[in-house]
Amino acid sequence: MYRMIPLVALCLCTIVHAEEDVSRLVETPYTEQKVVYDFYFDEPAKINPALYWIRSLINPLMDTPYDMAPEFLDIKVVIHGTEIVTLARKNYDRYRDAVERMRYYANLGVEFKVCGIAAHDYGYEIGDFYEFVDVVPSAITELAHWQLQGYALITPNVMEKKYTIEEIR
């Protein structure tokens, strides 16, 4: 009988210990955000997954427990790669989904800025872009400016997805 007590105690300790070895949800005490995104992609379509990076910042902060209003999020997106073509009005039919998502984010206060040098290289004029787009002199200078103002730089790394989640899970 007395030999069973240590065995039972060992089992109980193992169960308690096992419960302590699981992950836990941590609600980091996030505060108002100041972020500048650097969009520079080799394929225009990569803007679609890159826009999810914005969603991944905004949605958790607007949801419980943070419940931040969009006006407490200061977000800039500087665009200077091939994805610049998605913001040219003449390409609306081809990039409609991306444009409408950017318009939605712009209505939440996200500022979209196109590099003037890149616009010139693509043959675009200021009037070729949507009303929610600002054309700035240079993407690199713009990125440096906002970082010097205390904005966190986020550069989305958009990779090609080879497997479905079900295949690798």
N, C-alpha and C positions, 0 to 999 in steps of 0.2 A: 504494500500500500504506500509506504513512504517513498518507494522508488518511483511511483507514478507522479508525485507532486513536482519533482524537478522537471519531468517530461511535460506536464501540463503547463508549468511556468514557462518553459522554453517555447512551447507552442504559442502561448499568449504573447510573449515578447516578440516572437516572429511576426504575428499578426499585427501588433501595434507598430512594429518597425516597418512592416510592408506598407502600411497605410501612410507612413511618413515619407516613403520613397516615391510618391507620385507628384506630378507637377501641380502647380497651383496657379490660379489667376491672380495677377498683380495689377492693381489699378494705379499706375504711375501717376503722380499728381501733376498732370500736364497743365500748362498755362497757355496764354495767348501765343499764337505761332506767327513767326515772320520767316517766310520761306521763299527762295527764288529757285525755280526749276530751270535747268539747262537742257533744252531739247535740241539735239544735233544728231540726226539719224541718217543712215545710208539708204533707207527705203522710206518713201512717204507713208506707207501703210503702218509703219512702226509707231506712228503717233497714236494709234488706237490703244495698244497696250500701255503706252506711256501715260495716257490720260487716266488709266487706272491708278497710277501712282498718286495722282491728285486726289482721286476718290479715296484712296487708302489713308490719306492724311485727313481729309475733311470728314468723312463719315464717322470714324470713331470719336472725333472731337465734338461732333454735333449730337451724338447719341449719349445716352445715360452711361456712366455717371457724370460725364463732363458737361453735357447740355450747353455747349458754347453756341452762340449765335454766329452766323457767317461773318458778321461785321467785326468779330474779334479775331478773325483769321486774315492775315495779310499775306497774300500769295501772288507771286509774279511768275510768269512763264516766258522765258526768252527763247525764241525760235530762230534757228539759223542754219538748219540742215535741209535735206531734200524735202522734209515735211512742210516746208514753206508753201509748197504748191497746194496744200490742203486749205490754206487760208485765202487763196485767190478766188474771187467770186466766180470767175469763169469755169472753175472746176467743181462747182457745188454738187452737180449730179454724181460725180465720181466719188466725192468725199463727204457726202451728206451726213452720215452718222457721226463722223468725227467733228464736223462743223457744228452740228446740233448739240453735241456733248460739250464742246467748248463754249457755245452760246449759253448753255445752262450754267456752266461754271462761272462764266462772265457775269451772269445775273446774280450769282452768289457773291460776287466781288473779286473773283480771280481776274488779274490783269494779264492779257496776252500781248507780248511785245515781239515784233518782227525786226530782225536786223536789217538796217538800211543798206548795208554793203551787200548782204545776200540778196535782198530784194532787187537791187541794181543788177547783180550778176544774173538773176533769172529774168531780167527785163521787165520787172514789175514797177508800177508807179504807186504812189501812196493811195490813190483812189481805187486800186485794184483789190484792196483788202476789205474785209467786213468792218462794220461800224464798231465792233468790240475789240479791234486790233489797233495798237499804237505802233507806229514805225519809229524805231530809235536809231541813232547814228551807227552804232556798232554793238553787236551782241557781246563781245568780249568786254568792252568798256562798260556796258550795262550790267553784266554779271559782277564785275569788280565793284561798281558803284553800290549795288545792293548789298554785297558782302561787307563793304566798309560801313554800311548803315546797320550792320548787325543781323542781316538775314542769313539763315542757314542755306547752304547750297545743296541741292539735291539734283543729281545727274542720273536719270533713269538708264539702266542698263537693260535694253530690250533684246532678249535672246530668242532664237528660234525654238519653238516647242516641238520636241521630237516624239514625246509619249503623252498619252492621256494620263490623267491622275489614276484611273483604274489600273492601267498597265504597270505603274511603278509603286503603287501603294502597298 
